[in-house]
Amino acid sequence: MRRFHFLAIPAVLLAGLYLPAAVAEDLPSFPLVIKNGRFIPETIEVPAGKKFRLDIRNEGPGAEEFESKELRKEKVLAPGASSFLVFQPLKPGSYKFFGEFHPDTAQGRIVAK
C-alpha cells in the first residue's frame, strides 16, 4: 500500500501541471490584427463579467504596441509576431486601447456587454 501512495503523489502533481493550459484553452478568445498602423477590428465586443483572451497578430510592416492605460495592459509585437493577453472579468463599459507607435491611426476599444 505504501508504494501506491508514493506513485500517486507524483501523478497528482503532474496532472496539476496540465491544468493551467486546459483552462487557458477554455477562455473565450477574440482576434485582433495589427496592420499598417491600424487595429482590425477597431471594436471588440466581449462578455462582461467573464475572463477572456485577446489573440494579437502583427502583420506589419513595422513593430506596434497594444496599450491600454484603463486596462493596465501593454504588449509590443514585432512584424510577423503573434501573442496574447488574458483579461480579468470586466464591468460593462467601453475601454480604449491604442498603438504606441501609430497613436493617430491605431485606435480601438473593447466593449464589455
NORFEN-V238128 format. One record per backbone hydrogen bond with DSSP energy under -0.5 kcal/mol. CO is the residue of the C=O (numbers start at 1). NH is the residue of the N-H. If there is no record, write none. Layout:
# NORFEN-V238128
co = [CO/CO]
nh = [NH/NH]
This chain:
# NORFEN-V238128
co = [1/2/3/4/5/6/7/8/9/10/11/12/13/14/14/15/15/16/18/19/20/21/22/23/23/24/28/30/32/33/33/34/35/38/40/42/44/44/46/47/51/52/53/53/54/54/55/56/57/57/58/60/64/65/65/66/67/68/68/73/75/77/78/81/83/85/87/90/93/95/97/98/98/99/100/102/102/105/106/108/109/109/110/110/111/111/112]
nh = [5/6/7/8/9/10/11/12/13/14/15/16/17/17/18/18/19/20/22/23/24/25/26/26/27/27/53/55/57/35/40/59/38/35/33/109/46/111/113/50/28/87/30/55/56/85/32/83/34/59/80/36/77/67/100/75/98/72/73/68/66/64/81/58/56/54/52/49/112/110/108/67/100/102/103/105/106/107/99/97/44/111/95/112/46/113/93]
